């Protein structure tokens, strides 16, 4: 199923940023710590009215960018969560068949002709609008932010259908015709790269790879997302997570897991990492039993010793 179609409409509409620096500041207002390269790609996409295709590991903050944009720009957020088997009826539109049948029976009883009947039942009042069609509608709050999330989970035929939407910001409904957006939506497309997305779709977008953050940037993220965490704990958490990302794991922990783990440790009144705290909470950080089994115990202790030694060395005066 798709996620809830629209977020709560914000109170006021904000003008689009006019520079990379303004874009960076806009993201910061939404508590999003971004690299300048990402801010540049986002600024150009907003300035030139092009979709932005964000690719990267799960949990690095791709989806959050669309949410932050909707919040800071004061625009509605329309989210299409992709999945295997997603089709036009779920993503774009479908006809309200039950109401159409009632209309047909009433028309037959009233002696209406076939042409009149067809024109009546294939009108917009019988159209159930799904996320992509909703995103093309005019809005007093301005063009919405359209998030097409995890496109790599959808099938290739649906990906091909998106070409018209992303190039011309329109959809074609055979019974009605072409419906085109009076103002193009702000489009963010994300992919976790579980499969390759076709070049034809990528050509319609600006592209940016969202990588795992540096240790310093991840510390800045934790200051915003887990402000009550002790500084010593956040440094150990970031150091430990970065050690894990150097390992051959089935699923490397993303920024979302770093935040969750820090908040979980705070709930347990943990002031500093120790082997027991790590083993007890690895299920917050890692999502596969094979990864947990590989890390917990002696390996977790070894990594922790390395992290504490590196932090101690970094804190010594030179």
Secondary structure, 3 states (H helix, E strand, C coil): CCCCCECCCCCCCCCCCCCHHHHHHHHHHCCCCCCHHHHHHHHHHHHHCCEEEEECCCCCCHHHHHHHHHHHHCCCEEEEECCCCCCHHHHCEEECHHHHHHHHHHHHHCCCCHHHHHHHHCCHHHEEECHHHHHCCCCCCCCCEEEEECHHHCCHHHHHHHHHHHHHCEEEECCCEEEECCCCCEEEEEECCCCCCCHHHHCCEEEEECCCCCHHHHHHHHHHHCCCCCHHHHHHHHHHHHHHCCCCCCCCCCHHHHHHHHHHHHHCCCCCCCHHHHHHHHHHHCCCHHHHHHHCCHHHHHHHHHHHHHHHHHHCCC
